Amino acid sequence: MFEFLQRQSRHLYPGYFAMVMATGALSLSLWYLGLPLAAELLLYFNIFIFALLVVLNGLRLILNTGDFFRDLNDNGKGPGFFTLIAASGVLGSQFAVIKNMAGTAFVFWLAASIIWLILIYTFFTLIIIKKSKPMIDESINGGWLLVVVSTQSLAVLGTLVADSTDFSEVMIFIALILFLLGCALYLNIIAFIFYRLMFLKIEAMSLKPPYWISMGALAITTLAGSVLVLNGTGIAAELEIFIKGFTLFFWSLGTWWIPLLITLGIWRHIINHYPLSYTPDMWGMAFPIAMYTVGTVNLSMALDLDFLMIIPKITIFAAVIVWLLILTGLIIHHGKRLKR
């Protein structure tokens, strides 16, 4: 039994919590668009997936400690660990918005914040002090922006639960700081990603689904800024105009990314005939589409621009279809593995 568990958990994809992120974002999208039953069902499904992944990753940490930390020290795989934080933030937001369980949501925020503090400094320290470093085209990819997604997920959840605490002003301040930090991290990391895309040779196999995080990070940044405008007090209220402008800036950039990412997908799979088959990192494509829907709904409310609601009423169909297709791929993939 020990050898079986060790073997099964050895190669667990570090970024599998992106499935929780995608499911949670889709659930929140459905809730804001007036489909509470579907949103609640996805919440229960997400709780199951989150618990399962926590157990599997715990087993990997215990039974395959060396592999676990080698992945953490890897420029390509390391950012995937930030999906745990983002998944906790998104699931906590589901509890806060859909079930109005602010106490449970706060526990998720607190746990995710502690993990964020440990992970972000551990990861960056390991990458900085590494003696042998890969070339930029071998290391940087869209997955690095999960650092931004995890940071903004804490900003969103912190804002949502602030009123339920006895230190709401502090919570709003922390959320505002995390929002601004996430914005700064995005601008720094995206410069290297854009450099790689524009000035280095790109093969079809290298344009993996995590590049969609280039847009997904902007989508959750839009959500973080919007909820600060809608729920912020104190210093956040004083900086409302600044936050609105900054939020609209990031939403505009995220919207710009969508046609480009679709075009690159066509180039990869249709023109270059790269096979389209299920891989765990495909959840990194489902999350941005659903989060863009959530972010645009909240931006519409924050800026009092009702005409923007045309967009999420269209993108929700894409979000549902992509999520269902990837879930189907997962079921077929693991079904084949069980038959072997």
N, C-alpha and C positions, 0 to 999 in steps of 0.2 A: 504493500500500500504506500509506504514511504517513497519507494523508488518511482511508483506511478505518479504520485503527486509532484515529485521533484521534476520528473521528465515533462509533465504536462505544463508546469508553470515556468519552466526555464526560459522559453522564448515568448512569453506573454508580451504583447505590444505595449510599451509604456504609455502610449496615448489613447488607450482604449476608452478612457473616461470621456472622450469626445462623443461617444454614443449617448451618454447622459446629458452632455451639453446640448446635443442636437435635439434629443427628445424633449428636454426641458424648454428649449427655445420654441419648439413647435407647439408644445402645450400652452405656453404663455401667449403665443400668437392666436391660437384658437380661442383662448379665454377673452382676449381683448376684442376679438371679432365676433363675439356673441355665441360661442359654441362651448358652454361650460361643461357639459357632460363629457365630450371628447377630451377636453383639457384635463378634467379630473381623472379620467381613465389613464391618460398618459402620465399623470403624476404618480399613480399607483404602480404603473409599469416601470417608471423611472426609479422609484424607491427600490424595487426588486433588482434592477440592473446595477444600481449604485452599490447596494449591499453585496451583491455577487462579486463585483469587481474589487471591492475593498477586501473581501476574503481571499480572492485569487492573488491580488497584489501582496497581501500579507503573507500568504504561503510562499510566494516567490522571494520575498525579502528574507524569510526564515530559512527556506530550503535551498535557495540559489542566491545567496547574499553576494557572491562575487559577480555574477551576471547582472544583478540589480544595480550595483554601483558602477560597473563598467558602462552600462547604458547611461547612467546619470552623468558620467564623465565624457560621454560621446557628443560631439557637436551636432550630429544629426538626430540622435535619439533622445538626448537629454531634455530638450524643450517639451517633449511629450509628457513628462511628469507633471507639468503645470496644468494638464487637463484635470487632475484631481482637484486642484483649487477651483478652477473654473466650474467644474461639475458641481462642487459643493455650493458655490455661489449661485448657480442657476437653479439647483434643486431647492436651496433655501429660499430663493425668490418665488418659486412655485408655492411653497408653503405660505409665504407672506401674502401673495396676491390671490391665489386660488382658494386656499383654506383659511386665510386670515389667522394663521398660527404664528404670531410674531415671536413668541417665546422659543419655539422650535427653530424658526428661521435665525434667531440670534445665536443659538448654539452652533448652527452651521457656519455663521459668519465668524464667530470666535475661533472655532476649530480651523477653519480655512485660513484665517488671518495668521494664526500661529504657524501653520504649515507653510504659508507664503513667506513669512519672515525667515524660516529655516531654509527653505528650498531656494529662494531667489539669491541669497548670499552664498549658499553652498555651491550652487550651479555656476554662478559667475566667477567665484573664486577658483573653482576647479578649471574652468575654461581659461582664465587669465594666466594662471601659474603653470599651465600645461607646457612641458618642454618641447614636445613635437606637435606642431599645429598644422592642420590641413589647409590647403588652398581655399580661397573664398568660394570657388565653384564646387567644392567638395563638402562644404560645411553649412553655409547659409542657405536657408529655404524658408518658405512661408510658415513652417512650424515654429520658427523662432518667435513669431508674433503671438504665440500662446502666452508668452510672458505678459504681453499687453492685455490679452483677453482675461487672464487670471486676475490681474490688477483691477481691471474695470469691473469684473464680476463682484469683487469685494466692495467697490464704490457703489454699485447698484444696490446690493443687498444691505449695506450699511445705511444707505439713505432710506430704504423701505422700512427698516426696523427701528430707526432712530426715535420716532415718537413714542414707541412702546417702552423705552428705557428711561431711567432717571437722569441720564446724562446725554440727552438728545443733542445739545449744542456741540458736545465733544464728538459725537458720532457723525454729525453733519460735517464738522471740520475735517475729520479723518477721511470721510468719503470724498470731500472736495480735494484734499491733498492727493488721494489715490487716483482720482479722475485726472488731475493735472500731471501726475507722474506717469500714468498710462499714456497720455497724449505725448509726453516727451519721449518715452520709450519707443512709441510707434514711429515718431519722426526720425529717431536715430536708427532703428533697425531697418525700416523700409528703405532707407537710402542705400544700404548694402544690397538688399534684395533687388531693388530697381537697377542698381549698377550691374548686378549679375545678369539680369534679364536683358538689359540693353547693350552691354558691351562684351559679354562673354558668350561663347557658343553654347546654345541650348539644344539638347537632344530631346526627342519626344519622350523618352523614358524618364527624364529628369523633371518633367512638368507634372509632378504628382498632385493629388487632390489637396494636400495642405496649403498649396498656393492660394486656395480660396480663403485662407485665414487672412490674407492681405485685405480682403473686403470684410471678413467676419470681425476682425479687430476693430475696424471702423464702425461696424454696426453696433457692437456692444458699447463702444465709446459714445455713440449717439444716444443709446439708451441711458448710459450713466449720466450724461449731461442733461438729458430730458427729465429724468426723475429728480435730479437736483433742482431744476427749475420748478417742477411741479410740487415738490415736497420740501425744498430747502428753506431753512430759516437762518437767522443770524447773518454770518458773513456770506453764506451762499446766496441769501436774498439780496444782500448789498451788491454782490457781483453778478446779479442776474443777467444784465445786458451782455457782459463779457462772456458768461457761460453760454448764453443763447448763440452768440456769434461764433464761438469756438465749436459748439455742437453742430451748427449748420455747416461750418467749414468741413468737419470730418464726415458728416453725412453726404455732402457733395462729392467728396473724394471717394467715399465708398460706392456711391452710385456710379461714378465714372469707371470704377474697376469692373463692374458687372459685365458690360458688353465685351471688354477686353478678355476677361476670363473665359467667357463663352466662346469667343473666337479662337483662343488658344486651345480650348478643349476640342473644337472642331479640327483644328490643325493637327492636334495630337492623335485623335482617334479615327478621323475620317480621311484626312489627307495622308497621314503617315501610317495608317492602319495599325496603330498600337492597340493591342487587345484590351477590351473593357471587361474586367473581371473583378470580383469582390476582393478587397484588401481592407484591413482594419482602418487604414488612414483615410478611407472614403468618408468616414463620419466627419472628417475635417471639411468636407464639402457640404454636407447636410446642415451643419450648424450655422454657417454664415447666411444661408438663404433664409432660414427660419428667424435668425436673430435680426436680419435686416428688416423683416416684417414687423417684429416687436419694436425695434428701434424707430421705425417710421411712424407707427401708430402713436408712440409716445411723443415723438417730435411734433406730430400734427397737433397734439393736445398742448404741448409746451409752448409752441409758437402761435397757437390759435389759428392754424391754417387748415381748414376742413378739406380743402381740395386735395391735400396730400394723401387723404385716406383712399384715394383711387388706387394708389400704388400697392399698399398691403392687401387690398381686396383682390389684386391680381397675383402678387407674389406668394400668397398663401397656398395657391394651387401648386405652384412649383415646389414649395417647401414640403407639402404633403406627398407629392409624387416622388420626389427625390428620397425622402425619408423611407417611404414604403419600398422603393426599389432597392435601396441599400439594405434594409432589414430583410427583404427577400433573399438578397445575395448572401447575407450572413447565415440565414437558415439553411440554404442550399449548400454553402461552403462547409458548415459544420456537420450537416447531414452526411455529406460524402466522406468526411473524416471519420465519422463514427462507423461507417460501413467497412472501412479498411481493416 
